[in-house]
């Protein structure tokens, strides 16, 4: 890899695309040239980058000539079509969609957990699902010390996970609600203002929605443990950009909340927010705009008298650690 690689951003005008650019700037990623790629309707517009304006180009099969790293966040169908083209042109692709995550020869990487898998890539590295990243970053230090054998996860997922249009719909529908005006949802299947509902992925034969299935199977791949039992309930909530999750985990050996706290206090990518006296714990408003997974509500699971289980509450910025930041961290390691 060049010291100053040419980087292409596919989906540059989307919510995650904008965060790709922001992360590259704030982390001083050494870009020789930035290519902003999007649909034909955005071609010719410009985006600010390091004091200059980058002209957006239409994404075509010829877009990847000379590109070293391609960051994709334009949906699974775009990734399936253009990622192999980018690889053939000589680029390494870091893909934010679900298109390649479960392929055996594609590394599924959270740098704090399995950065060693990056070297196994054959041109494509997959970014995990945002809910999976949010859960696993704080669970990994525990799992390394005392294997987690069972996980129960309930998510509270922000509008940003469904893209910029869903974020706008939350804002617009909330305004309409407060003004007493009708609002017909166009992006999401149910009214969003002052409401919550099962994640908007399809319900499968198992009774689980697609998001829940992703959390289950991605956890097993990233932890390299096909025996870990995972149950997930994923819910969309009226928050703009940070996911929160309630997690209860059961370890092979007994474990105390104090031991969990000690494992997490200096863990990479984790910030403890666990003030019982002030009743101050992770919140989306604090998680938004920063890169750590906030962790708190660390307490014994009272339903497990064996002492093997602990419950926690976490929050992380879906657009940053849940998407763009994780991908840029992978690019840095490349």
C-alpha positions in Angstrom: 0.0 0.0 0.0 1.3 3.5 -0.9 2.2 5.9 1.9 -0.4 8.3 0.4 -3.0 6.1 -1.2 -5.7 7.2 -3.7 -9.0 6.7 -1.8 -12.4 6.4 -3.4 -15.6 6.9 -1.5 -18.6 5.1 -3.0 -21.8 6.7 -1.8 -20.0 10.0 -1.0 -23.3 12.0 -0.7 -24.9 9.6 1.8 -24.9 9.9 5.6 -22.0 7.4 6.0 -20.2 8.8 3.0 -20.0 12.2 4.7 -18.7 10.6 7.8 -16.0 8.8 5.8 -14.7 12.2 4.7 -15.0 13.6 8.2 -13.1 10.7 9.7 -10.4 10.9 7.1 -9.9 14.6 7.9 -10.1 14.4 11.7 -7.7 11.4 11.9 -5.3 12.9 9.4 -5.5 9.8 7.2 -2.7 10.2 4.5 -4.7 10.6 1.3 -2.8 11.3 -1.9 -6.0 11.8 -3.8 -9.7 11.6 -2.9 -12.3 10.4 -5.4 -16.0 11.1 -4.4 -18.3 8.7 -6.3 -22.1 8.8 -6.3 -25.0 8.5 -8.7 -25.4 10.5 -11.9 -27.7 13.0 -10.3 -24.9 14.1 -7.9 -22.2 14.2 -10.5 -20.6 17.6 -10.9 -21.5 18.8 -7.4 -18.7 19.4 -5.0 -17.7 18.3 -1.5 -15.3 20.2 0.8 -12.1 18.2 1.8 -9.1 19.7 3.5 -9.8 23.2 2.4 -10.5 22.3 -1.2 -13.6 21.2 -3.2 -13.7 17.7 -4.6 -15.9 17.3 -7.6 -18.3 14.3 -7.3 -18.0 11.8 -10.2 -20.6 9.4 -11.4 -19.9 5.8 -10.3 -19.1 3.7 -13.3 -17.1 0.6 -14.1 -14.1 2.9 -15.0 -14.1 4.8 -11.7 -11.5 2.7 -9.9 -8.4 3.1 -12.2 -5.5 4.1 -9.9 -7.5 3.6 -6.7 -5.7 2.0 -3.8 -8.5 1.9 -1.2 -12.3 2.0 -1.9 -14.7 2.7 1.0 -18.2 1.6 0.0 -21.5 2.7 1.6 -24.1 2.8 -1.1 -26.1 -0.3 -0.4 -25.7 -4.0 -1.0 -26.7 -4.1 -4.7 -24.1 -1.4 -5.6 -21.4 -3.3 -3.6 -22.2 -6.6 -5.2 -21.8 -5.0 -8.7 -18.9 -2.6 -8.2 -16.7 -4.0 -5.4 -15.4 -6.9 -7.6 -14.7 -4.3 -10.4 -12.7 -2.2 -7.9 -10.7 -5.2 -6.8 -10.0 -6.2 -10.3 -8.7 -2.6 -10.9 -6.2 -3.1 -8.0 -8.1 -1.5 -5.1 -8.8 -3.0 -1.6 -12.4 -2.6 -0.8 -13.8 -1.9 2.7 -17.5 -2.5 2.4 -20.1 -1.2 4.8 -23.0 -3.2 3.4 -24.1 -6.8 4.3 -23.2 -8.0 0.8 -20.0 -9.9 1.7 -20.0 -10.2 5.5 -20.8 -13.9 5.7 -18.6 -15.1 2.8 -16.0 -17.5 4.2 -13.1 -15.8 2.4 -14.1 -12.2 3.4 -12.7 -11.0 6.7 -15.4 -9.4 9.0 -13.4 -6.9 11.0 -13.7 -4.8 14.1 -10.1 -3.5 14.6 -10.3 -3.7 18.4 -11.1 -7.4 18.2 -9.7 -9.1 15.1 -7.4 -6.7 13.2 -5.2 -9.8 12.5 -7.9 -11.0 10.0 -7.2 -8.0 7.7 -4.2 -9.8 6.3 -6.4 -12.6 5.1 -8.3 -10.4 2.6 -8.6 -11.2 -1.1 -9.5 -7.7 -2.1 -12.6 -7.2 0.1 -12.9 -6.5 3.8 -16.4 -6.3 5.4 -17.5 -3.8 8.0 -19.9 -5.5 10.5 -23.4 -4.4 11.2 -23.6 -1.3 13.4 -25.6 -3.1 16.1 -23.0 -5.9 16.1 -20.1 -3.5 16.5 -21.8 -1.6 19.3 -22.2 -4.8 21.3 -19.0 -6.6 20.6 -16.4 -3.9 21.2 -17.1 -3.9 25.0 -17.9 -7.6 25.2 -14.5 -8.7 23.7 -12.3 -7.9 26.7 -14.7 -10.0 28.8 -14.8 -12.8 26.3 -11.0 -13.0 26.1 -10.7 -13.4 29.9 -13.8 -15.5 30.6 -15.6 -17.0 27.6 -19.1 -15.7 27.0 -21.3 -18.6 26.2 -24.7 -16.8 26.0 -25.8 -13.4 25.0 -29.2 -11.7 25.2 -29.3 -8.3 23.3 -32.0 -5.8 22.9 -31.3 -2.8 20.7 -32.6 0.7 20.5 -31.5 1.7 17.0 -31.4 5.2 15.6 -32.7 6.6 12.3 -29.2 7.0 10.9 -29.1 3.2 10.4 -31.7 3.6 7.7 -29.8 6.5 6.0 -30.1 10.2 5.6 -33.7 10.0 4.3 -34.8 8.3 7.5 -33.1 10.9 9.6 -35.0 13.6 7.7 -38.2 11.7 8.1 -37.8 11.6 11.8 -37.1 15.3 11.9 -40.0 16.1 9.6 -42.5 13.8 11.2 -41.6 15.1 14.7 -42.2 18.7 13.5 -45.5 17.7 12.0 -46.6 15.9 15.2 -45.8 18.9 17.4 -47.7 21.2 15.0 -50.7 18.8 15.0 -50.4 18.2 11.3 -50.7 14.8 9.5 -47.6 13.1 8.2 -47.5 10.0 6.0 -44.3 8.0 6.4 -42.4 7.4 3.1 -39.1 5.9 4.2 -40.0 3.7 7.2 -43.1 1.5 7.5 -44.6 3.1 10.6 -45.0 6.6 12.1 -41.6 7.5 13.6 -42.3 10.6 15.8 -42.8 9.5 19.5 -43.0 5.9 18.4 -40.8 2.8 18.2 -41.2 -0.4 16.3 -39.5 -3.7 15.3 -36.5 -3.0 13.1 -37.6 -2.4 9.5 -35.8 -5.4 8.0 -38.1 -8.3 6.9 -39.3 -10.9 9.3 -37.8 -14.3 8.5 -39.2 -17.8 8.9 -37.6 -18.0 12.3 -39.7 -15.1 13.5 -36.6 -12.9 13.8 -36.1 -9.9 11.6 -33.0 -9.6 9.3 -31.2 -7.2 11.7 -31.5 -9.7 14.5 -30.2 -12.5 12.3 -27.2 -10.4 11.3 -26.3 -9.7 15.0 -26.5 -13.5 15.7 -24.4 -14.8 12.9 -21.9 -11.9 12.8 -21.1 -12.3 16.5 -20.2 -16.0 15.9 -18.0 -15.1 12.9 -16.1 -12.2 14.6 -15.6 -14.1 17.9 -14.7 -17.2 15.9 -17.1 -19.2 18.1 -20.0 -21.0 16.5 -21.2 -22.4 19.8 -22.0 -19.0 21.4 -25.7 -18.7 22.0 -27.1 -15.3 20.9 -30.7 -13.9 21.1 -31.4 -10.5 19.7 -34.4 -8.2 19.6 -33.8 -5.2 17.4 -36.0 -2.1 17.6 -36.1 1.2 15.8 -36.4 4.2 18.1 -36.8 8.0 17.4 -33.2 8.9 17.9 -31.2 10.5 15.1 -27.8 8.8 15.1 -26.7 6.7 18.1 -27.6 3.2 18.8 -28.1 1.9 22.4 -28.3 -1.7 23.6 -29.2 -3.6 26.7 -27.0 -6.7 27.0 -26.9 -9.6 29.4 -24.1 -12.1 29.0 -23.4 -15.4 30.7 -19.8 -16.5 31.1 -18.3 -20.0 31.5 -16.9 -19.1 34.9 -18.4 -16.9 37.6 -17.9 -13.2 37.1 -18.7 -10.1 39.1 -19.6 -6.6 37.9 -16.4 -5.3 39.5 -14.4 -7.7 37.4 -16.2 -6.5 34.3 -15.6 -2.9 35.2 -11.9 -3.6 35.6 -11.7 -5.3 32.2 -13.4 -2.4 30.5 -11.8 0.6 32.2 -8.8 0.7 29.8 -10.2 -1.3 26.9 -9.7 0.1 23.5 -12.7 1.8 21.9 -14.6 1.8 25.3 -15.5 4.6 27.7 -17.1 3.9 31.1 -20.2 6.0 31.9 -21.4 4.3 35.0 -22.3 6.8 37.8 -24.9 5.2 40.0 -25.1 8.1 42.4 -26.1 10.5 39.7 -28.1 7.9 37.8 -25.9 8.8 34.8 -25.3 6.1 32.2 -24.8 5.8 28.4 -27.2 7.9 26.4 -27.5 8.5 22.6 -27.0 12.3 23.1 -23.6 11.7 24.7 -22.6 8.9 22.2 -23.4 11.1 19.2 -20.4 12.7 17.5 -17.6 10.7 19.3 -15.9 7.4 18.5 -16.1 5.2 21.7 -18.7 2.7 22.8 -20.1 4.1 26.1 -20.7 1.4 28.7 -22.6 1.5 32.0 -25.4 0.0 34.1 -22.8 -2.8 35.0 -24.7 -5.0 37.4 -25.3 -8.6 38.4 -28.0 -10.4 36.5 -30.3 -11.2 39.5 -32.1 -13.9 37.4 -28.9 -16.1 37.4 -28.1 -17.2 41.0 -25.0 -19.0 39.8 -23.1 -15.7 39.4 -22.1 -16.3 35.8 -24.1 -13.4 34.3 -23.8 -9.7 34.1 -26.0 -7.0 32.5 -24.7 -3.8 30.9 -26.1 -0.9 28.8 -24.2 0.6 25.9 -24.4 3.4 23.4 -22.4 4.3 20.3 -22.6 6.6 17.3 -24.1 4.5 14.5 -22.5 6.7 11.8 -19.0 6.7 13.4 -18.0 3.5 15.2 -21.0 1.7 13.8 -20.0 2.5 10.2 -17.5 5.1 8.9 -15.0 5.2 11.8 -14.7 1.4 11.9 -14.0 1.3 8.1 -11.4 4.1 8.3 -9.7 2.3 11.2 -9.5 -0.8 8.9 -8.1 1.5 6.1 -5.5 2.8 8.5 -4.3 -0.7 9.3 -4.1 -1.5 5.5 
